[in-house]
Amino acid sequence: MDNIEGSGLTKNLIADSNNQYGSVETLNFERKEINLQQLKDVGAIQMIELG
C-alpha cells in the first residue's frame, strides 16, 4: 500500500489516529546529508514531538 500523496505529505495509515496526514515527504537532490536541526534553527521546518 502506497502512502505517498504527491503533495509533500504522506497519508496517515495509523488506524486509531485522528490525523489525516503522516510524515512529510523529503527528497535530497544534492546527494549530501541534510542537518534537520540547522533547518529548524532558521525556521525552515517545524519539528513536532509525538507521545
mmCIF file as Biopython writes it, N, C-alpha, C and O atoms, coordinates in Angstrom:
data_model
#
loop_
_atom_site.group_PDB
_atom_site.id
_atom_site.type_symbol
_atom_site.label_atom_id
_atom_site.label_alt_id
_atom_site.label_comp_id
_atom_site.label_asym_id
_atom_site.label_entity_id
_atom_site.label_seq_id
_atom_site.pdbx_PDB_ins_code
_atom_site.Cartn_x
_atom_site.Cartn_y
_atom_site.Cartn_z
_atom_site.occupancy
_atom_site.B_iso_or_equiv
_atom_site.auth_seq_id
_atom_site.auth_asym_id
_atom_site.pdbx_PDB_model_num
ATOM 1   N N  . MET A ? 1  ? 0.848  -1.187 0.000  1.0 0.0 1  A 1 
ATOM 2   C CA . MET A ? 1  ? 0.000  0.000  0.000  1.0 0.0 1  A 1 
ATOM 3   C C  . MET A ? 1  ? 0.886  1.240  0.000  1.0 0.0 1  A 1 
ATOM 4   O O  . MET A ? 1  ? 1.780  1.369  0.836  1.0 0.0 1  A 1 
ATOM 5   N N  . ASP A ? 2  ? 0.646  2.123  -0.908 1.0 0.0 2  A 1 
ATOM 6   C CA . ASP A ? 2  ? 1.443  3.340  -1.060 1.0 0.0 2  A 1 
ATOM 7   C C  . ASP A ? 2  ? 0.798  4.468  -0.263 1.0 0.0 2  A 1 
ATOM 8   O O  . ASP A ? 2  ? -0.386 4.757  -0.435 1.0 0.0 2  A 1 
ATOM 9   N N  . ASN A ? 3  ? 1.567  5.094  0.596  1.0 0.0 3  A 1 
ATOM 10  C CA . ASN A ? 3  ? 1.005  6.180  1.385  1.0 0.0 3  A 1 
ATOM 11  C C  . ASN A ? 3  ? 1.519  7.551  0.956  1.0 0.0 3  A 1 
ATOM 12  O O  . ASN A ? 3  ? 1.293  8.537  1.657  1.0 0.0 3  A 1 
ATOM 13  N N  . ILE A ? 4  ? 2.211  7.631  -0.189 1.0 0.0 4  A 1 
ATOM 14  C CA . ILE A ? 4  ? 2.703  8.910  -0.691 1.0 0.0 4  A 1 
ATOM 15  C C  . ILE A ? 4  ? 1.588  9.603  -1.452 1.0 0.0 4  A 1 
ATOM 16  O O  . ILE A ? 4  ? 1.001  9.023  -2.365 1.0 0.0 4  A 1 
ATOM 17  N N  . GLU A ? 5  ? 1.293  10.851 -1.078 1.0 0.0 5  A 1 
ATOM 18  C CA . GLU A ? 5  ? 0.188  11.601 -1.651 1.0 0.0 5  A 1 
ATOM 19  C C  . GLU A ? 5  ? 0.580  12.414 -2.886 1.0 0.0 5  A 1 
ATOM 20  O O  . GLU A ? 5  ? -0.282 12.754 -3.697 1.0 0.0 5  A 1 
ATOM 21  N N  . GLY A ? 6  ? 1.868  12.729 -3.037 1.0 0.0 6  A 1 
ATOM 22  C CA . GLY A ? 6  ? 2.302  13.569 -4.150 1.0 0.0 6  A 1 
ATOM 23  C C  . GLY A ? 6  ? 2.182  15.052 -3.862 1.0 0.0 6  A 1 
ATOM 24  O O  . GLY A ? 6  ? 2.478  15.874 -4.729 1.0 0.0 6  A 1 
ATOM 25  N N  . SER A ? 7  ? 1.756  15.407 -2.664 1.0 0.0 7  A 1 
ATOM 26  C CA . SER A ? 7  ? 1.577  16.809 -2.273 1.0 0.0 7  A 1 
ATOM 27  C C  . SER A ? 7  ? 2.635  17.263 -1.282 1.0 0.0 7  A 1 
ATOM 28  O O  . SER A ? 7  ? 2.581  18.390 -0.787 1.0 0.0 7  A 1 
ATOM 29  N N  . GLY A ? 8  ? 3.599  16.394 -0.986 1.0 0.0 8  A 1 
ATOM 30  C CA . GLY A ? 8  ? 4.601  16.698 0.034  1.0 0.0 8  A 1 
ATOM 31  C C  . GLY A ? 8  ? 4.244  16.076 1.364  1.0 0.0 8  A 1 
ATOM 32  O O  . GLY A ? 8  ? 5.031  16.139 2.308  1.0 0.0 8  A 1 
ATOM 33  N N  . LEU A ? 9  ? 3.067  15.474 1.457  1.0 0.0 9  A 1 
ATOM 34  C CA . LEU A ? 9  ? 2.624  14.817 2.683  1.0 0.0 9  A 1 
ATOM 35  C C  . LEU A ? 9  ? 2.395  13.335 2.416  1.0 0.0 9  A 1 
ATOM 36  O O  . LEU A ? 9  ? 2.273  12.912 1.267  1.0 0.0 9  A 1 
ATOM 37  N N  . THR A ? 10 ? 2.340  12.565 3.474  1.0 0.0 10 A 1 
ATOM 38  C CA . THR A ? 10 ? 2.008  11.150 3.347  1.0 0.0 10 A 1 
ATOM 39  C C  . THR A ? 10 ? 0.688  10.886 4.051  1.0 0.0 10 A 1 
ATOM 40  O O  . THR A ? 10 ? 0.333  11.582 5.002  1.0 0.0 10 A 1 
ATOM 41  N N  . LYS A ? 11 ? -0.025 9.899  3.592  1.0 0.0 11 A 1 
ATOM 42  C CA . LYS A ? 11 ? -1.292 9.515  4.215  1.0 0.0 11 A 1 
ATOM 43  C C  . LYS A ? 11 ? -0.986 8.813  5.533  1.0 0.0 11 A 1 
ATOM 44  O O  . LYS A ? 11 ? -0.087 7.975  5.603  1.0 0.0 11 A 1 
ATOM 45  N N  . ASN A ? 12 ? -1.726 9.151  6.562  1.0 0.0 12 A 1 
ATOM 46  C CA . ASN A ? 12 ? -1.564 8.514  7.861  1.0 0.0 12 A 1 
ATOM 47  C C  . ASN A ? 12 ? -2.250 7.151  7.821  1.0 0.0 12 A 1 
ATOM 48  O O  . ASN A ? 12 ? -3.459 7.071  7.603  1.0 0.0 12 A 1 
ATOM 49  N N  . LEU A ? 13 ? -1.490 6.087  8.028  1.0 0.0 13 A 1 
ATOM 50  C CA . LEU A ? 13 ? -2.024 4.733  7.985  1.0 0.0 13 A 1 
ATOM 51  C C  . LEU A ? 13 ? -2.282 4.160  9.378  1.0 0.0 13 A 1 
ATOM 52  O O  . LEU A ? 13 ? -2.564 2.969  9.510  1.0 0.0 13 A 1 
ATOM 53  N N  . ILE A ? 14 ? -2.190 4.987  10.413 1.0 0.0 14 A 1 
ATOM 54  C CA . ILE A ? 14 ? -2.431 4.540  11.786 1.0 0.0 14 A 1 
ATOM 55  C C  . ILE A ? 14 ? -3.936 4.549  12.036 1.0 0.0 14 A 1 
ATOM 56  O O  . ILE A ? 14 ? -4.568 5.605  12.023 1.0 0.0 14 A 1 
ATOM 57  N N  . ALA A ? 15 ? -4.494 3.395  12.259 1.0 0.0 15 A 1 
ATOM 58  C CA . ALA A ? 15 ? -5.949 3.224  12.342 1.0 0.0 15 A 1 
ATOM 59  C C  . ALA A ? 15 ? -6.607 4.080  13.431 1.0 0.0 15 A 1 
ATOM 60  O O  . ALA A ? 15 ? -7.678 4.640  13.196 1.0 0.0 15 A 1 
ATOM 61  N N  . ASP A ? 16 ? -6.001 4.192  14.600 1.0 0.0 16 A 1 
ATOM 62  C CA . ASP A ? 16 ? -6.623 4.898  15.721 1.0 0.0 16 A 1 
ATOM 63  C C  . ASP A ? 16 ? -6.259 6.378  15.790 1.0 0.0 16 A 1 
ATOM 64  O O  . ASP A ? 16 ? -6.567 7.033  16.786 1.0 0.0 16 A 1 
ATOM 65  N N  . SER A ? 17 ? -5.617 6.917  14.767 1.0 0.0 17 A 1 
ATOM 66  C CA . SER A ? 17 ? -5.178 8.305  14.784 1.0 0.0 17 A 1 
ATOM 67  C C  . SER A ? 17 ? -6.249 9.220  14.181 1.0 0.0 17 A 1 
ATOM 68  O O  . SER A ? 17 ? -6.959 8.836  13.252 1.0 0.0 17 A 1 
ATOM 69  N N  . ASN A ? 18 ? -6.352 10.429 14.724 1.0 0.0 18 A 1 
ATOM 70  C CA . ASN A ? 18 ? -7.264 11.433 14.177 1.0 0.0 18 A 1 
ATOM 71  C C  . ASN A ? 18 ? -6.611 12.257 13.074 1.0 0.0 18 A 1 
ATOM 72  O O  . ASN A ? 18 ? -7.279 13.077 12.444 1.0 0.0 18 A 1 
ATOM 73  N N  . ASN A ? 19 ? -5.313 12.053 12.827 1.0 0.0 19 A 1 
ATOM 74  C CA . ASN A ? 19 ? -4.583 12.819 11.822 1.0 0.0 19 A 1 
ATOM 75  C C  . ASN A ? 19 ? -4.790 12.230 10.434 1.0 0.0 19 A 1 
ATOM 76  O O  . ASN A ? 19 ? -4.661 11.020 10.246 1.0 0.0 19 A 1 
ATOM 77  N N  . GLN A ? 20 ? -5.106 13.071 9.471  1.0 0.0 20 A 1 
ATOM 78  C CA . GLN A ? 20 ? -5.292 12.629 8.094  1.0 0.0 20 A 1 
ATOM 79  C C  . GLN A ? 20 ? -3.951 12.341 7.427  1.0 0.0 20 A 1 
ATOM 80  O O  . GLN A ? 20 ? -3.842 11.423 6.614  1.0 0.0 20 A 1 
ATOM 81  N N  . TYR A ? 21 ? -2.915 13.138 7.778  1.0 0.0 21 A 1 
ATOM 82  C CA . TYR A ? 21 ? -1.614 13.010 7.135  1.0 0.0 21 A 1 
ATOM 83  C C  . TYR A ? 21 ? -0.558 12.540 8.119  1.0 0.0 21 A 1 
ATOM 84  O O  . TYR A ? 21 ? -0.682 12.733 9.329  1.0 0.0 21 A 1 
ATOM 85  N N  . GLY A ? 22 ? 0.484  11.918 7.580  1.0 0.0 22 A 1 
ATOM 86  C CA . GLY A ? 22 ? 1.609  11.433 8.373  1.0 0.0 22 A 1 
ATOM 87  C C  . GLY A ? 22 ? 2.820  12.323 8.179  1.0 0.0 22 A 1 
ATOM 88  O O  . GLY A ? 22 ? 2.719  13.548 8.246  1.0 0.0 22 A 1 
ATOM 89  N N  . SER A ? 23 ? 3.961  11.704 7.939  1.0 0.0 23 A 1 
ATOM 90  C CA . SER A ? 23 ? 5.213  12.451 7.825  1.0 0.0 23 A 1 
ATOM 91  C C  . SER A ? 23 ? 5.302  13.213 6.511  1.0 0.0 23 A 1 
ATOM 92  O O  . SER A ? 23 ? 4.591  12.921 5.551  1.0 0.0 23 A 1 
ATOM 93  N N  . VAL A ? 24 ? 6.188  14.192 6.494  1.0 0.0 24 A 1 
ATOM 94  C CA . VAL A ? 24 ? 6.434  14.988 5.293  1.0 0.0 24 A 1 
ATOM 95  C C  . VAL A ? 24 ? 7.388  14.229 4.389  1.0 0.0 24 A 1 
ATOM 96  O O  . VAL A ? 24 ? 8.377  13.667 4.858  1.0 0.0 24 A 1 
ATOM 97  N N  . GLU A ? 25 ? 7.095  14.210 3.091  1.0 0.0 25 A 1 
ATOM 98  C CA . GLU A ? 25 ? 7.993  13.577 2.129  1.0 0.0 25 A 1 
ATOM 99  C C  . GLU A ? 25 ? 9.228  14.449 1.977  1.0 0.0 25 A 1 
ATOM 100 O O  . GLU A ? 25 ? 9.117  15.673 1.912  1.0 0.0 25 A 1 
ATOM 101 N N  . THR A ? 26 ? 10.400 13.836 1.921  1.0 0.0 26 A 1 
ATOM 102 C CA . THR A ? 26 ? 11.631 14.583 1.687  1.0 0.0 26 A 1 
ATOM 103 C C  . THR A ? 26 ? 12.420 13.931 0.562  1.0 0.0 26 A 1 
ATOM 104 O O  . THR A ? 26 ? 12.394 12.712 0.391  1.0 0.0 26 A 1 
ATOM 105 N N  . LEU A ? 27 ? 13.109 14.745 -0.187 1.0 0.0 27 A 1 
ATOM 106 C CA . LEU A ? 27 ? 13.947 14.262 -1.271 1.0 0.0 27 A 1 
ATOM 107 C C  . LEU A ? 27 ? 15.148 15.183 -1.368 1.0 0.0 27 A 1 
ATOM 108 O O  . LEU A ? 27 ? 14.999 16.404 -1.431 1.0 0.0 27 A 1 
ATOM 109 N N  . ASN A ? 28 ? 16.322 14.606 -1.379 1.0 0.0 28 A 1 
ATOM 110 C CA . ASN A ? 28 ? 17.543 15.388 -1.398 1.0 0.0 28 A 1 
ATOM 111 C C  . ASN A ? 28 ? 18.221 15.232 -2.758 1.0 0.0 28 A 1 
ATOM 112 O O  . ASN A ? 28 ? 18.762 14.171 -3.069 1.0 0.0 28 A 1 
ATOM 113 N N  . PHE A ? 29 ? 18.189 16.285 -3.561 1.0 0.0 29 A 1 
ATOM 114 C CA . PHE A ? 29 ? 18.838 16.258 -4.867 1.0 0.0 29 A 1 
ATOM 115 C C  . PHE A ? 29 ? 20.342 16.499 -4.772 1.0 0.0 29 A 1 
ATOM 116 O O  . PHE A ? 29 ? 21.080 16.192 -5.709 1.0 0.0 29 A 1 
ATOM 117 N N  . GLU A ? 30 ? 20.794 17.038 -3.665 1.0 0.0 30 A 1 
ATOM 118 C CA . GLU A ? 30 ? 22.193 17.430 -3.518 1.0 0.0 30 A 1 
ATOM 119 C C  . GLU A ? 30 ? 23.119 16.258 -3.219 1.0 0.0 30 A 1 
ATOM 120 O O  . GLU A ? 30 ? 24.339 16.393 -3.312 1.0 0.0 30 A 1 
ATOM 121 N N  . ARG A ? 31 ? 22.557 15.123 -2.866 1.0 0.0 31 A 1 
ATOM 122 C CA . ARG A ? 31 ? 23.351 13.930 -2.532 1.0 0.0 31 A 1 
ATOM 123 C C  . ARG A ? 31 ? 24.292 14.174 -1.348 1.0 0.0 31 A 1 
ATOM 124 O O  . ARG A ? 31 ? 25.380 13.604 -1.272 1.0 0.0 31 A 1 
ATOM 125 N N  . LYS A ? 32 ? 23.850 15.024 -0.440 1.0 0.0 32 A 1 
ATOM 126 C CA . LYS A ? 32 ? 24.628 15.246 0.768  1.0 0.0 32 A 1 
ATOM 127 C C  . LYS A ? 32 ? 23.685 15.225 1.964  1.0 0.0 32 A 1 
ATOM 128 O O  . LYS A ? 32 ? 22.474 15.391 1.817  1.0 0.0 32 A 1 
ATOM 129 N N  . GLU A ? 33 ? 24.240 15.025 3.118  1.0 0.0 33 A 1 
ATOM 130 C CA . GLU A ? 33 ? 23.449 14.932 4.341  1.0 0.0 33 A 1 
ATOM 131 C C  . GLU A ? 33 ? 22.768 16.259 4.653  1.0 0.0 33 A 1 
ATOM 132 O O  . GLU A ? 33 ? 23.366 17.325 4.506  1.0 0.0 33 A 1 
ATOM 133 N N  . ILE A ? 34 ? 21.524 16.183 5.081  1.0 0.0 34 A 1 
ATOM 134 C CA . ILE A ? 34 ? 20.776 17.369 5.488  1.0 0.0 34 A 1 
ATOM 135 C C  . ILE A ? 34 ? 20.713 17.389 7.011  1.0 0.0 34 A 1 
ATOM 136 O O  . ILE A ? 34 ? 20.347 16.392 7.633  1.0 0.0 34 A 1 
ATOM 137 N N  . ASN A ? 35 ? 21.061 18.501 7.599  1.0 0.0 35 A 1 
ATOM 138 C CA . ASN A ? 35 ? 21.003 18.651 9.042  1.0 0.0 35 A 1 
ATOM 139 C C  . ASN A ? 35 ? 19.657 19.289 9.402  1.0 0.0 35 A 1 
ATOM 140 O O  . ASN A ? 35 ? 19.467 20.491 9.218  1.0 0.0 35 A 1 
ATOM 141 N N  . LEU A ? 36 ? 18.729 18.483 9.914  1.0 0.0 36 A 1 
ATOM 142 C CA . LEU A ? 36 ? 17.398 18.988 10.237 1.0 0.0 36 A 1 
ATOM 143 C C  . LEU A ? 36 ? 17.431 20.038 11.339 1.0 0.0 36 A 1 
ATOM 144 O O  . LEU A ? 36 ? 16.588 20.935 11.359 1.0 0.0 36 A 1 
ATOM 145 N N  . GLN A ? 37 ? 18.385 19.941 12.252 1.0 0.0 37 A 1 
ATOM 146 C CA . GLN A ? 37 ? 18.495 20.944 13.321 1.0 0.0 37 A 1 
ATOM 147 C C  . GLN A ? 37 ? 18.819 22.316 12.736 1.0 0.0 37 A 1 
ATOM 148 O O  . GLN A ? 37 ? 18.280 23.321 13.199 1.0 0.0 37 A 1 
ATOM 149 N N  . GLN A ? 38 ? 19.693 22.376 11.722 1.0 0.0 38 A 1 
ATOM 150 C CA . GLN A ? 38 ? 20.012 23.652 11.087 1.0 0.0 38 A 1 
ATOM 151 C C  . GLN A ? 38 ? 18.778 24.237 10.401 1.0 0.0 38 A 1 
ATOM 152 O O  . GLN A ? 38 ? 18.552 25.445 10.474 1.0 0.0 38 A 1 
ATOM 153 N N  . LEU A ? 39 ? 17.984 23.408 9.741  1.0 0.0 39 A 1 
ATOM 154 C CA . LEU A ? 39 ? 16.761 23.888 9.109  1.0 0.0 39 A 1 
ATOM 155 C C  . LEU A ? 39 ? 15.784 24.413 10.158 1.0 0.0 39 A 1 
ATOM 156 O O  . LEU A ? 39 ? 15.124 25.429 9.943  1.0 0.0 39 A 1 
ATOM 157 N N  . LYS A ? 40 ? 15.695 23.721 11.290 1.0 0.0 40 A 1 
ATOM 158 C CA . LYS A ? 40 ? 14.821 24.166 12.382 1.0 0.0 40 A 1 
ATOM 159 C C  . LYS A ? 40 ? 15.289 25.516 12.933 1.0 0.0 40 A 1 
ATOM 160 O O  . LYS A ? 40 ? 14.479 26.404 13.196 1.0 0.0 40 A 1 
ATOM 161 N N  . ASP A ? 41 ? 16.601 25.655 13.103 1.0 0.0 41 A 1 
ATOM 162 C CA . ASP A ? 41 ? 17.168 26.880 13.679 1.0 0.0 41 A 1 
ATOM 163 C C  . ASP A ? 41 ? 16.865 28.119 12.836 1.0 0.0 41 A 1 
ATOM 164 O O  . ASP A ? 41 ? 16.751 29.218 13.378 1.0 0.0 41 A 1 
ATOM 165 N N  . VAL A ? 42 ? 16.734 27.958 11.530 1.0 0.0 42 A 1 
ATOM 166 C CA . VAL A ? 42 ? 16.446 29.113 10.659 1.0 0.0 42 A 1 
ATOM 167 C C  . VAL A ? 42 ? 14.964 29.227 10.331 1.0 0.0 42 A 1 
ATOM 168 O O  . VAL A ? 42 ? 14.574 30.067 9.519  1.0 0.0 42 A 1 
ATOM 169 N N  . GLY A ? 43 ? 14.125 28.386 10.955 1.0 0.0 43 A 1 
ATOM 170 C CA . GLY A ? 43 ? 12.696 28.485 10.778 1.0 0.0 43 A 1 
ATOM 171 C C  . GLY A ? 43 ? 12.152 27.851 9.515  1.0 0.0 43 A 1 
ATOM 172 O O  . GLY A ? 43 ? 11.012 28.111 9.132  1.0 0.0 43 A 1 
ATOM 173 N N  . ALA A ? 44 ? 12.963 27.010 8.853  1.0 0.0 44 A 1 
ATOM 174 C CA . ALA A ? 44 ? 12.545 26.391 7.605  1.0 0.0 44 A 1 
ATOM 175 C C  . ALA A ? 44 ? 11.624 25.190 7.833  1.0 0.0 44 A 1 
ATOM 176 O O  . ALA A ? 44 ? 10.813 24.856 6.969  1.0 0.0 44 A 1 
ATOM 177 N N  . ILE A ? 45 ? 11.747 24.549 8.985  1.0 0.0 45 A 1 
ATOM 178 C CA . ILE A ? 45 ? 10.890 23.405 9.318  1.0 0.0 45 A 1 
ATOM 179 C C  . ILE A ? 45 ? 10.446 23.507 10.777 1.0 0.0 45 A 1 
ATOM 180 O O  . ILE A ? 45 ? 11.031 24.246 11.569 1.0 0.0 45 A 1 
ATOM 181 N N  . GLN A ? 46 ? 9.421  22.765 11.109 1.0 0.0 46 A 1 
ATOM 182 C CA . GLN A ? 46 ? 8.956  22.676 12.490 1.0 0.0 46 A 1 
ATOM 183 C C  . GLN A ? 46 ? 8.947  21.203 12.871 1.0 0.0 46 A 1 
ATOM 184 O O  . GLN A ? 46 ? 8.401  20.373 12.144 1.0 0.0 46 A 1 
ATOM 185 N N  . MET A ? 47 ? 9.549  20.880 14.008 1.0 0.0 47 A 1 
ATOM 186 C CA . MET A ? 47 ? 9.570  19.515 14.500 1.0 0.0 47 A 1 
ATOM 187 C C  . MET A ? 47 ? 8.458  19.354 15.539 1.0 0.0 47 A 1 
ATOM 188 O O  . MET A ? 47 ? 8.283  20.208 16.407 1.0 0.0 47 A 1 
ATOM 189 N N  . ILE A ? 48 ? 7.725  18.274 15.444 1.0 0.0 48 A 1 
ATOM 190 C CA . ILE A ? 48 ? 6.623  18.012 16.363 1.0 0.0 48 A 1 
ATOM 191 C C  . ILE A ? 48 ? 6.900  16.712 17.098 1.0 0.0 48 A 1 
ATOM 192 O O  . ILE A ? 48 ? 7.107  15.675 16.469 1.0 0.0 48 A 1 
ATOM 193 N N  . GLU A ? 49 ? 6.907  16.759 18.424 1.0 0.0 49 A 1 
ATOM 194 C CA . GLU A ? 49 ? 7.122  15.564 19.218 1.0 0.0 49 A 1 
ATOM 195 C C  . GLU A ? 49 ? 5.815  14.811 19.390 1.0 0.0 49 A 1 
ATOM 196 O O  . GLU A ? 49 ? 4.772  15.417 19.638 1.0 0.0 49 A 1 
ATOM 197 N N  . LEU A ? 50 ? 5.866  13.515 19.262 1.0 0.0 50 A 1 
ATOM 198 C CA . LEU A ? 50 ? 4.697  12.672 19.459 1.0 0.0 50 A 1 
ATOM 199 C C  . LEU A ? 50 ? 4.858  11.872 20.743 1.0 0.0 50 A 1 
ATOM 200 O O  . LEU A ? 50 ? 5.972  11.539 21.147 1.0 0.0 50 A 1 
ATOM 201 N N  . GLY A ? 51 ? 3.761  11.575 21.361 1.0 0.0 51 A 1 
ATOM 202 C CA . GLY A ? 51 ? 3.789  10.713 22.528 1.0 0.0 51 A 1 
ATOM 203 C C  . GLY A ? 51 ? 3.749  11.483 23.761 1.0 0.0 51 A 1 
ATOM 204 O O  . GLY A ? 51 ? 3.766  10.908 24.849 1.0 0.0 51 A 1 
#
